[in-house]
């Protein structure tokens, strides 16, 4: 159990290190107006905190920095959310006053706000494509045998699929296909497109379209969803500007993590809803040892839609990020629920 003085010094040291990125010494602490202990007392207390594993030295003659154990203690026992300024609150709320017709717009704005106001990297897991519904389909012929099939969902998400047309297909055939699909599949969930196509539209297409089998193969391939969950990034390079990531090997390792969609999904997969903070090696991921991850969830009604996350160094401004991520997830949820009404 830490004493009140140790708790005070622990909070102060973490906060100072977050700002300066430099080891904190007892002498610099003793010069603060809000500290009334002698340098010797401070030195002894910091030595005790180091012996208990909450602090560590980067080298023998340096000041001290928080250890992972120290950060965890700070987050669990000493963290108080930071109050945002009136200007910051107004600026953030103004972003959500705009009219949004599509879910993706809201998600992208949220990622942008988080990255700009934290100066870290924001990642959003969007609604799964499988849960989205078809709004409309377009087909654009680029050459005699090549074209693009465009799928637009009710959330505003757009999927472009390159397709190979049968050589015998004509412009009027493409128009017929598009009209049939839009008439019969509008507002059908994407996960159900293939089954509806094969069970209900096969006979209609057979009666109206030449090279029916090739067209069915084309549509089945286009309706397949191999990567169902969307990932949105903002401020990807922000974290690389932090002092902890000036080493080339660390940069490469971190970028490999951020570029791997499966890794990011696993990283952001928390056992329960709500706010979670994982520090350094708690993330159990090579290349992520110097990072912390703060996540929370957003939803429509009682239905969980996705995850909001901020990635920064272990020397993260936890009080500020916790305040911001909680605020924007609530604003995002409010706006999504408005869209549903």
C-alpha positions in Angstrom: 0.0 0.0 0.0 1.5 3.4 -1.0 1.4 6.3 1.4 -0.3 9.6 0.5 3.1 11.2 -0.2 4.1 8.3 -2.5 0.7 8.6 -4.4 1.2 12.3 -4.8 4.8 11.9 -6.1 3.7 9.0 -8.4 1.0 11.0 -10.0 3.2 14.1 -10.4 6.1 12.1 -11.9 3.9 10.3 -14.5 2.3 13.6 -15.5 5.7 15.3 -15.8 7.1 12.5 -17.9 4.1 12.5 -20.2 4.7 16.2 -21.0 8.5 16.2 -21.2 9.4 12.7 -22.4 12.5 13.1 -20.2 13.4 11.2 -17.0 12.2 13.0 -14.0 14.7 13.7 -11.2 14.1 14.5 -7.5 15.7 17.9 -7.9 13.3 19.1 -10.6 10.3 17.8 -8.5 11.5 19.7 -5.4 11.5 23.0 -7.4 7.7 22.8 -8.1 5.5 25.3 -6.2 3.1 22.5 -5.2 5.8 20.3 -3.6 6.8 21.0 0.0 9.1 18.1 0.6 12.9 18.3 0.8 15.0 16.9 -2.1 16.3 14.2 0.2 12.8 13.1 1.1 11.7 13.0 -2.5 14.8 11.1 -3.5 14.1 8.5 -0.8 10.5 8.1 -1.8 11.3 7.7 -5.5 13.9 5.1 -4.5 11.3 3.2 -2.6 8.8 3.4 -5.6 11.6 2.1 -7.8 12.3 -0.8 -5.5 8.6 -1.6 -5.5 8.7 -1.8 -9.3 6.6 1.3 -10.1 9.5 3.4 -11.4 12.7 2.6 -13.3 15.9 4.3 -14.5 16.8 4.5 -18.1 20.5 4.5 -17.0 22.3 4.7 -13.7 22.6 8.5 -13.3 19.3 9.5 -14.8 16.1 10.5 -13.3 13.2 8.0 -13.2 10.4 7.0 -15.6 7.3 5.0 -14.9 7.5 1.2 -15.5 4.7 -0.7 -17.0 3.6 -1.6 -13.5 3.7 2.1 -12.7 1.6 3.1 -15.6 -0.9 0.4 -14.7 -1.1 1.6 -11.1 -1.6 5.2 -12.4 -4.3 4.2 -14.8 -6.2 2.0 -12.2 -5.8 4.3 -9.1 -4.6 7.8 -10.0 -6.2 8.7 -13.3 -8.8 11.5 -13.3 -10.4 12.5 -16.7 -9.1 15.8 -17.9 -11.5 18.7 -18.4 -11.6 20.0 -22.0 -11.6 23.8 -22.6 -14.8 25.4 -23.7 -13.2 26.1 -27.1 -12.3 22.4 -27.5 -15.8 21.3 -26.5 -17.4 23.7 -29.0 -15.0 22.7 -31.8 -15.8 19.0 -31.2 -19.5 19.4 -30.9 -19.5 21.6 -34.1 -18.1 18.6 -36.0 -21.2 16.6 -35.1 -23.7 19.4 -35.9 -23.3 18.8 -39.6 -25.8 16.8 -41.5 -24.7 13.2 -42.0 -26.6 11.0 -44.4 -24.2 8.1 -44.1 -22.8 6.1 -41.2 -19.3 6.1 -42.7 -19.2 9.9 -42.7 -19.8 9.9 -38.9 -17.2 7.2 -38.3 -14.5 9.0 -40.4 -15.3 12.3 -38.6 -14.9 10.6 -35.2 -11.5 9.1 -36.2 -10.4 12.6 -37.5 -11.5 14.3 -34.3 -9.7 11.8 -32.1 -6.5 11.9 -33.9 -6.4 15.7 -34.1 -7.3 16.4 -30.5 -5.0 13.7 -29.0 -2.2 13.9 -31.6 -2.1 10.1 -31.6 -3.4 7.5 -34.0 -7.1 6.8 -34.1 -8.6 3.5 -35.4 -12.3 2.7 -35.8 -13.8 -0.6 -36.4 -17.0 0.1 -38.4 -20.1 -2.0 -38.8 -19.6 -5.3 -40.5 -20.3 -5.3 -44.2 -22.4 -8.4 -43.7 -24.9 -6.5 -41.6 -25.3 -3.7 -44.1 -28.1 -3.6 -46.6 -28.0 -3.0 -50.4 -29.0 0.5 -51.4 -28.3 0.1 -55.1 -26.0 -1.5 -57.7 -24.4 0.0 -60.8 -22.4 -1.7 -63.5 -20.0 0.3 -65.7 -18.5 -1.3 -68.8 -14.9 -0.2 -69.3 -14.1 -2.4 -72.4 -15.6 -5.3 -74.4 -14.9 -7.7 -71.6 -14.0 -5.6 -68.5 -16.1 -3.5 -66.2 -16.8 -2.5 -62.6 -19.7 -3.5 -60.4 -20.5 -0.9 -57.8 -22.3 -1.9 -54.6 -23.7 1.0 -52.5 -25.0 0.1 -49.0 -27.6 1.8 -46.8 -24.7 3.2 -44.6 -23.1 4.9 -47.6 -20.3 2.4 -48.0 -19.2 1.8 -51.6 -17.6 -1.5 -52.8 -16.1 -1.6 -56.3 -15.6 -5.0 -57.9 -13.7 -5.5 -61.2 -15.7 -7.9 -63.3 -15.1 -9.8 -66.6 -18.1 -9.7 -68.9 -18.9 -12.4 -71.4 -17.9 -11.2 -74.9 -21.4 -11.5 -76.2 -23.0 -9.2 -73.5 -24.5 -6.0 -74.8 -25.2 -2.6 -73.2 -29.0 -3.5 -73.0 -28.1 -6.7 -71.2 -26.2 -4.9 -68.6 -29.0 -2.4 -68.1 -31.5 -5.3 -67.7 -29.2 -7.0 -65.1 -28.9 -3.8 -63.1 -32.6 -3.1 -63.2 -33.5 -6.7 -62.0 -31.0 -6.6 -59.2 -32.0 -3.2 -57.9 -35.7 -4.2 -58.1 -35.3 -7.5 -56.4 -32.4 -7.0 -54.0 -32.9 -3.5 -52.6 -32.5 -3.4 -48.8 -31.4 -7.0 -48.7 -28.5 -7.6 -46.2 -25.2 -8.2 -48.0 -24.8 -11.5 -46.4 -28.0 -12.7 -48.0 -27.3 -11.4 -51.6 -25.8 -14.7 -52.9 -28.6 -16.9 -51.6 -31.3 -14.5 -52.9 -29.6 -14.4 -56.3 -29.4 -18.1 -56.6 -32.8 -19.0 -55.1 -35.1 -16.2 -56.4 -33.4 -14.4 -59.3 -31.9 -17.3 -61.3 -35.0 -18.0 -63.3 -35.6 -14.3 -64.0 -32.1 -13.8 -65.2 -32.2 -17.0 -67.3 -35.3 -15.8 -69.1 -33.9 -12.3 -69.8 -30.1 -12.5 -70.1 -27.9 -14.2 -72.7 -24.8 -16.2 -71.4 -26.9 -16.7 -68.2 -24.4 -19.1 -66.6 -21.4 -16.7 -67.0 -23.5 -13.8 -65.7 -24.5 -15.8 -62.6 -20.8 -16.7 -62.0 -19.9 -13.0 -62.3 -22.6 -11.9 -59.8 -21.8 -14.7 -57.3 -18.1 -13.7 -57.3 -19.1 -10.0 -56.9 -21.4 -10.7 -54.0 -18.8 -12.7 -52.0 -17.5 -10.8 -49.0 -14.0 -11.8 -48.0 -13.2 -9.0 -45.6 -16.4 -8.2 -43.7 -15.2 -5.8 -41.1 -14.2 -2.2 -42.0 -11.2 -0.4 -40.5 -10.8 3.3 -40.5 -7.6 5.1 -39.6 -6.8 8.7 -38.9 -3.4 10.3 -37.9 -1.5 7.1 -38.8 1.8 9.0 -38.7 1.1 10.8 -35.5 2.5 8.1 -33.3 5.7 8.0 -35.4 6.4 11.6 -34.4 6.7 10.6 -30.7 10.2 10.4 -29.3 9.8 6.7 -28.5 9.6 5.9 -32.2 12.7 7.4 -33.7 14.4 4.0 -34.0 13.9 2.6 -37.5 13.3 -1.0 -36.3 10.6 0.2 -33.9 9.0 2.2 -36.7 9.0 -0.8 -39.0 7.6 -3.2 -36.3 4.8 -0.7 -35.4 3.9 -0.1 -39.1 3.7 -3.9 -39.7 1.1 -4.1 -36.8 -1.0 -1.2 -38.1 -1.0 -2.5 -41.7 -2.2 -5.9 -40.7 -6.0 -5.9 -40.6 -6.3 -9.2 -38.9 -3.8 -8.1 -36.2 -5.6 -4.8 -35.7 -9.0 -6.6 -35.3 -7.4 -9.0 -32.8 -5.8 -6.1 -31.0 -9.1 -4.2 -30.6 -11.1 -7.3 -29.7 -12.0 -6.7 -26.0 -13.9 -9.2 -23.8 -16.6 -6.7 -22.8 -18.1 -3.4 -23.9 -17.0 -0.1 -22.4 -13.6 1.5 -21.8 -10.4 -0.6 -21.8 -6.8 0.4 -21.4 -4.0 -2.0 -22.3 -0.4 -0.9 -21.7 2.8 -2.1 -23.5 3.2 -5.9 -23.2 -0.4 -6.3 -22.0 -1.2 -6.1 -25.7 0.7 -9.4 -26.2 2.0 -8.3 -29.6 5.5 -8.0 -31.0 6.2 -4.4 -32.2 3.6 -3.0 -29.7 5.7 -3.1 -26.5 6.1 0.6 -26.4 2.5 1.4 -27.1 -0.7 1.8 -25.1 -4.2 1.2 -26.5 -7.4 2.8 -25.2 -10.7 1.5 -26.6 -14.4 1.9 -26.1 -17.5 0.9 -28.0 -20.3 2.7 -29.9 -23.8 1.4 -30.7 -27.3 2.0 -32.1 -29.8 1.2 -29.4 -28.7 -1.9 -27.6 -26.8 -3.2 -30.7 -23.0 -3.0 -30.6 -21.8 -1.6 -33.9 -18.0 -1.1 -33.5 -15.0 0.0 -31.6 -13.2 3.3 -31.1 -9.5 3.2 -30.3 -6.5 5.5 -29.8 -3.0 4.2 -30.1 -0.1 6.1 -28.5 3.1 5.6 -26.6 3.1 4.2 -23.1 3.8 7.8 -22.2 0.3 8.7 -23.2 -1.7 11.6 -21.9 -4.2 9.1 -20.4 -6.5 11.6 -18.7 -7.0 13.6 -21.9 -7.5 10.5 -24.1 -10.0 8.9 -21.8 -12.0 12.1 -21.8 -11.9 12.5 -25.5 -12.6 8.9 -26.4 -15.6 8.8 -24.0 -17.0 12.1 -25.4 -16.7 11.2 -29.1 -18.1 7.6 -28.7 -21.2 9.2 -27.0 -21.5 11.8 -29.7 -21.2 9.1 -32.4 -23.8 6.9 -30.7 -26.2 9.8 -30.4 -25.9 10.7 -34.1 -26.2 7.1 -35.2 -29.4 6.8 -33.1 -30.8 10.0 -34.7 -30.2 8.4 -38.2 -32.2 5.4 -37.1 -35.2 7.4 -36.1 
